[in-house]
């Protein structure tokens, strides 16, 4: 048993190196795609001094902000032609258009906090005619608030776990850290698979 724990803790030491080397890039990548789970997990890792909470928040902010700016830019260029070519999409996102028209600023500030609407929202906002600078400012403010809230949530949860587990914390947290790394890799795979599936499922207009 002792040998197993020594081996596992050595693996966890490698995990610490992995998080310091690739962790912030993983946060940026996954928040660029979508997801607050990675920021919460990184906040927990920061509570263990495996990562910097400031850099976790900044990575989450950068990924979330840049991702939505890209989606918005694509929406301005291709959003309306896409809807014209695929009219079946309009009923599915009409609710988002209504919210943008009625609560423009509030919707931009809040859409990333609402599960399942982040990917479509920048496109809808762009098609609705919101100016680049207005969206950029509100998007940056929302991304900053979002990153601070979820990083802080993970960070304080990690410290609460340390207090509750007390003497068992040093033994249990390596398992939590390893589970976090597996979760990060699983989320990367899930996001890439989802995007590939959505792309291949789209109708091929070239055959018309």
LOGU-96424 format. One line per field, with one value per residue (C-alpha): residue in three letters; x, y, z. Coordinates in steps of 0.1 Angstrom, whole numbers, plus 2048, in hexadecimal, padded with zeros to 3 digits. Layout:
LOGU-96424
mipa = [ALA/...]
xx = [X/...]
yy = [Y/...]
zz = [Z/...]
END
This chain:
LOGU-96424
mipa = [UNK/UNK/UNK/UNK/UNK/UNK/UNK/UNK/UNK/UNK/UNK/UNK/UNK/UNK/UNK/UNK/UNK/UNK/UNK/UNK/UNK/UNK/UNK/UNK/UNK/UNK/UNK/UNK/UNK/UNK/UNK/UNK/UNK/UNK/UNK/UNK/UNK/UNK/UNK/UNK/UNK/UNK/UNK/UNK/UNK/UNK/UNK/UNK/UNK/UNK/UNK/UNK/UNK/UNK/UNK/UNK/UNK/UNK/UNK/UNK/UNK/UNK/UNK/UNK/UNK/UNK/UNK/UNK/UNK/UNK/UNK/UNK/UNK/UNK/UNK/UNK/UNK/UNK/UNK/UNK/UNK/UNK/UNK/UNK/UNK/UNK/UNK/UNK/UNK/UNK/UNK/UNK/UNK/UNK/UNK/UNK/UNK/UNK/UNK/UNK/UNK/UNK/UNK/UNK/UNK/UNK/UNK/UNK/UNK/UNK/UNK/UNK/UNK/UNK/UNK/UNK/UNK/UNK/UNK/UNK/UNK/UNK/UNK/UNK/UNK/UNK/UNK/UNK/UNK/UNK/UNK/UNK/UNK/UNK/UNK/UNK/UNK/UNK/UNK/UNK/UNK/UNK/UNK/UNK/UNK/UNK/UNK/UNK/UNK/UNK/UNK/UNK/UNK/UNK/UNK/UNK/UNK/UNK/UNK/UNK/UNK/UNK/UNK/UNK/UNK/UNK/UNK/UNK/UNK/UNK/UNK/UNK/UNK/UNK/UNK/UNK/UNK/UNK/UNK/UNK/UNK/UNK/UNK/UNK/UNK/UNK/UNK/UNK/UNK/UNK/UNK/UNK/UNK/UNK/UNK/UNK/UNK/UNK/UNK/UNK/UNK/UNK/UNK/UNK/UNK/UNK/UNK/UNK]
xx = [800/81C/82D/80C/808/82C/827/806/814/831/817/805/826/827/803/80E/828/80D/7F6/812/81C/7FB/7E0/7DC/7DB/7C1/7AC/7AF/7A6/788/779/77F/768/750/74E/752/75A/77F/781/772/78A/7A7/79B/79C/7BF/7C9/7BD/7D7/7F2/7F5/7EB/7E8/7C4/7CC/7D9/7BC/7A4/7B7/7B9/794/78C/7A2/794/770/774/788/771/751/763/76B/747/73A/751/747/723/726/735/722/705/6EA/6F3/6F4/6D1/6C5/6D3/6C6/6A4/69D/6B6/6A1/685/6A0/6B1/694/692/6B5/6AD/690/6A6/6C1/6A7/697/6B5/6D3/6ED/6E0/6E0/704/70F/6FD/6FC/71C/70D/6EF/6F6/6F3/6F0/714/71C/6FE/6FC/719/70C/6E9/6F7/70C/6EE/6D9/6EF/701/721/743/74F/730/732/757/754/736/745/766/754/73E/75C/76F/753/74D/771/775/754/75C/781/778/75D/776/791/77B/76C/78F/797/776/77F/7A1/790/776/78E/7A8/7C2/7B6/7BB/7DE/7D4/7B3/7BD/7D5/7B8/7A4/7C0/7C3/79D/79F/7B9/7A4/786/799/7A3/780/771/78A/780/75B/75C/770/759/73A/747/751/72E/71C/731/72B/706/701/6F0/707/6FB/714/6FF/6E1]
yy = [800/817/811/818/839/843/83B/84D/86C/86C/86B/888/89B/896/8A2/8C2/8C7/8C0/8DA/8F4/8ED/8E8/8F1/915/90D/8F2/90B/924/909/8FB/91D/927/90A/90C/901/90D/8EB/8EF/910/901/8E3/8FB/910/8F1/8EA/90E/907/8EB/904/8F0/90E/934/93F/960/94E/936/953/965/945/940/964/963/943/94D/970/966/949/95E/97A/960/953/976/97F/95F/968/98B/97C/95C/95C/96A/957/937/93E/945/924/911/91E/901/911/931/922/913/934/94C/94E/95B/976/981/984/997/9B0/9B5/9B3/9B9/9C3/9AB/98E/994/996/977/95E/94C/945/932/90E/904/926/933/924/932/954/967/95E/96A/98A/990/98A/9A1/9BF/9C5/9D9/9CA/9E2/9DF/9B9/9BA/9CF/9BC/99B/9A4/9AF/98F/978/989/985/962/958/967/957/934/935/942/927/90C/91C/920/8FD/8EF/900/8F5/8D1/8D4/8E0/8C4/8A8/8B4/898/885/8A2/899/875/87D/89C/88A/875/894/8A3/885/884/8A9/8A2/885/89D/8B7/89E/890/8B3/8BA/89A/8A0/8C4/8B9/89C/8B2/8CB/8B0/8A0/8C2/8C9/8A8/8A9/8CA/8C8/8CA/8E7/8E0/8C2/8D8]
zz = [800/809/7E7/7D5/7E7/7DF/7BA/7B9/7CA/7B1/796/7A6/7A6/781/780/791/776/75C/76A/76C/749/737/74F/746/721/728/73A/71D/703/716/71F/6FA/6F1/70E/733/756/764/75A/76D/78C/78B/786/7A3/7B9/7AC/7B5/7D9/7DA/7CE/7AD/799/79D/7A3/791/772/773/773/757/742/746/73E/71F/711/717/709/6EA/6E2/6E3/6CF/6B4/6B4/6B1/695/682/689/679/65A/655/66E/658/639/64F/65B/638/62B/649/652/669/682/686/69D/6B3/6BB/6B8/6DE/6DF/6C6/6DB/6FA/6E8/6DA/6FC/714/6FE/718/733/71B/710/735/73F/722/72D/74F/73F/737/713/702/701/6DE/6CC/6DE/6CE/6AC/6B5/6C4/6A5/68D/6A3/69A/6BB/6B2/6B6/6D1/6E5/6E5/6EC/70B/719/710/721/741/741/73B/758/770/765/769/78C/798/78D/796/7B9/7BD/7B5/7CB/7EA/7E5/7E4/805/814/80A/81B/83B/83B/832/84A/84F/831/819/80E/805/7F4/7E0/7C9/7BD/7B8/7A4/78E/789/77F/765/757/757/744/729/728/723/706/6F5/6FB/6ED/6CE/6C7/6CC/6B3/69A/69D/699/67A/669/671/660/63D/61F/60A/5EF/5E4/5DC]
END
